[in-house]
Amino acid sequence: MTTRATREMMEVLERAALEAGQAILKVYAEGAEVMLKADCSPVTRADQEAEIIILEHLARAFPDIPVIAEESVAVGRVPEIGNGPFFLVDPLDGTKEFIARNGDFTVNIALVEGGAPVAGIVYAPVCHLAYSASKSGVEKLTVAADFTIAARQTIAVRPCPADPVALVSRSHNSPETLAYLEREGILERRIVGSSLKFGLIAEGGADIYPRFSRTMEWDTAAGDAVLRAAGGQVTDAQGAPLTYGKSGFENPSFIAFGERASAHQPEGHA
């Protein structure tokens, strides 16, 4: 089955993300108990409520497309995806940022076809912004106080400057990531949480995001869709495009970048 990421589909994804973000902000304001999943990663009521909202939207609009969602997978609900399109959902990417109350968390929904993310939305509720990508392009959305879209702006990656700006994870940095930046001579670095890093590169606010610590496909698919639609790429450490639908849904190390200067091509940094 082939599914085109139509304007109607994007409207559903955008509505689902905005409604999930509204629920997240309600819990954010009230405060939430932190629980631990089987892998000892944190989860809150905000993660769970947001996922329920998103799954309801997707099931109603696209009942034949399977959904791989983080909290459902955590409790053993993993539908068969076969060879057709499927959704990847992280209802609250950056739970540690949510707990730390620094605002760097997002709602991620992506459509995957043929192993590639072809559409997606990354919504940062505290920042009042979102990035929405489909086969027709990518937009940065300004979200109003009533959780409607107040403005849309077409975005694209910028030419790589002589001194590129790197983004590093706020809560999941690693010695391998820092070693890569040292090898590549990238000195300017910004610390950012969640999939916001993909959006910042997509809109020309930074140039590269290397990640050499563990991520899952639902962490990256929506941001990857945004960045690819804006003219960037996400590759593994050997330079091959990141793929989705792998057994276990775990990513390898990867490098996300905008318009890459040849000096920063990956060369087997595993």
Buried (B, 14 or more C-beta within 10 A) or exposed (E): EEBBBEEEBBEBBBBBBBBBBBBBBEBBEEEBEEEEBEEEEEBBBBBBBBBBBBBEBBEEBBEEBBBBBBBBBBEEEBEEBEEBBBBBBBBBBBBBBBBBEBBBBBBBBBBBBEEBBBBBBBBBBBBBBBBBBBBEEBBBBEBEEEBEBEEEEEBBBBEBEEEBBBBBBBBBBBEBBBEBBEEBEBEEBBEBBBBBBBBBBBBBBBBBBBBBEEBBBBBBBBBBBBBBBBBBBBBBBEEEEBBBBEEEBEBBBBBBBBBBBEEBEBEEBE
